Each structure stands twice: as C-alpha cells, then as structure tokens.
Amino acid sequence: MAHDGTVLDVRRLRVLKTVVDTGSVTAAAQALSYTPSAVSQQLSALEREAGTPLFEKAGRGLRPTAAGTLLAEHAGGVLSRLEEAEQALVTLRAGQAGQLSMVVLPSALSGLLPGAVGQFRRQCPQVALDLRPGEADDAFPALRSGAADLIVAVQPGSVREIPDDGLVYTHLLDDCYKVVLPKQHRLAARRQVDMADLVDEDWVTTASCPGYCQLPVQEAWAAAGFTPRTGMDADDFPAAQGYVAAGLGVALIPRMALSSLREDIVVRRLRGEEPFRRLFAVTRPTLTGDIRVSRMIEALKSVVPAQLATASA
C-alpha cells in the first residue's frame, strides 16, 4: 500500500519488474507485447501510486532508483505468489485439490458410498473427503450453515414432492421398504406378504428419523386401514433387526438398511405397491459448478443401478 493508502497495481508491478530485468522500456515492451508508450504510462502511474520516483535518466536510458530496485525485488515475490495462487485455483477448480465435506444417511454409508467413493477417488485422488453419518435433521442444517458441501438424505416432507427451499436436489433412488420377519414366523415361507396378513402383529418401529423414514411406514399402515400395535421402538435399523429376530414384532425396513442382514430373520416383498423413501444428493446453488461436488453426485448416480439390482434380488 502506498503512502496515501493507494493499493499498488499488480499489473504495473509486473511492468516495473520487466523493465528492471530487461534494462530498458523498449525491451520490456517487446517482452510484454506492449508499446513503449504504454510501458512508460504504466511506470508513471506506478510512481504516482508509490509516491516516489522509481527510475532516473542514465544517458539515453533509465536506471532504477533505490525505491525502484526495492519495489522490483518485492514485486518478484508478489508475482511469484500470485502465480502460485492462480495455479492452486486452477487445480482446485479441476477437482484435484481441496476438501469435500459430506453428511450421509447412515444406511447409505454402506449401501451407496463405498462404490461412489471408489469412483470419486479415481477421478479426484488429491481431494480430501470428510464423510460423516447423519440423519436429515442434522444434514440439512449442516448444509445450510456451510459445514457440509453435499449431503445424501431422505427427502423431507411428502414422498413425492421436492421441496422448494433454495437447495439443489438430485434424485438418486427410491428405496423400497421390505417386510422383516423372524425366521420362524408363520409367513416366513411366503415370497410376498400382504399387509392385511400383518394386522394383528406387534410392530417394531425406528426412532432415528421418525419424520422422514417412518412416514412411508405410517402411510402403508393407513393405506391398509389399520392402526398397528407398536411395542418396541429401535434406535436404528440394525437394532430393529435385532428386535425382530427376538420375536418382539415385525418391521418395515428400507432395502438399503438391510445390506447387512442377520441370519435369524427373513426379508420379504410387500404385495402390491411398496412404500418407499426418496434419497437425494443435496447441495447449495453456489456449489453446483464445483467439480468436486458434481463428480461425487455423478459417482453416486453411477452406483444406483447396482443398488437397485440388489434391492430387487
């Protein structure tokens, strides 16, 4: 910053250093593809900014003053750091540096993330990944606050409406719910189970995301026209499997949450239209052009067909 608070122009510093390095205005003009007049004008403007002469006449040429020599030396460091910053920015924009912070639905950590992360690593090997499990109640505030760049979450609200909340949603998949029964259950031998056959059963519910993951279950009960007997409320889907295995009830659990399956339970398809939860990758509008975010979203979308094939098996 010059004596009067004026910020020195980086482009003029580059002209100054070039004149000092080449020894003349004419040579500097050739090196910079400027006219000699333009170089002289830039030097005059820089002298006004600096508040002191930067060159003095030496015969037919110019030589730098002590101030000119000092400023040229510092200009070299400034220009070098600026070039480093520009290159770092290019690397960052190319998805080859920086960090991607994500909050991911716990069941998606095992169902979707391994394949997606593998693909992302091949494309962006230098990007650090910060992956944290979290339900929608944690994920959306983290995204809005800037603590996360991308989240994988169950869509809040109605299962068929995308919220108009200022965020950018990319639909990944509809995760259908399956009937989970104890292995010795009277209906275990069937390939499909009708909700009407489960009216008199005790039900195991899951408390971890009642406003999102339990909504399709509640809608399935309502569509079947009954109010279930709910006794056990599990903290998460693995715990729900344990309660079912212990004979404490039956459950509807999304297929992705059944990637790790106990041997003492069976999973059956619900007859008719299966309830489902909608999974989305969600980011802020300002990050839609970030190649790290876009590549992770593409990686997530690429592993969905395999997940759907597993779900239908």
Secondary structure, DSSP 8 states (H G I E B T S, - for coil): --TTS----HHHHHHHHHHHHHSSHHHHHHHHT--HHHHHHHHHHHHHHHTS--EEEETTEEEE-HHHHHHHHHHHHHHHHHHHHHHHHHHHHTTSSSEEEEEE-HHHHHHTHHHHHHHHHHH-TT-EEEEEE--HHHHHHHHHHTS-SEEEEE--SSTT----SS-EEEEEEEEEEEEEEETT-TTTT-SEE-GGGGTTSEEEEE-SSTTTTSHHHHHHHHHHT---EEEEEESSHHHHHHHHHTTS-BEEEEGGGGSS--TTEEEEEESSS--EEEEEEEE-GGGTT-HHHHHHHHHHHHHHHHHHHHHH-
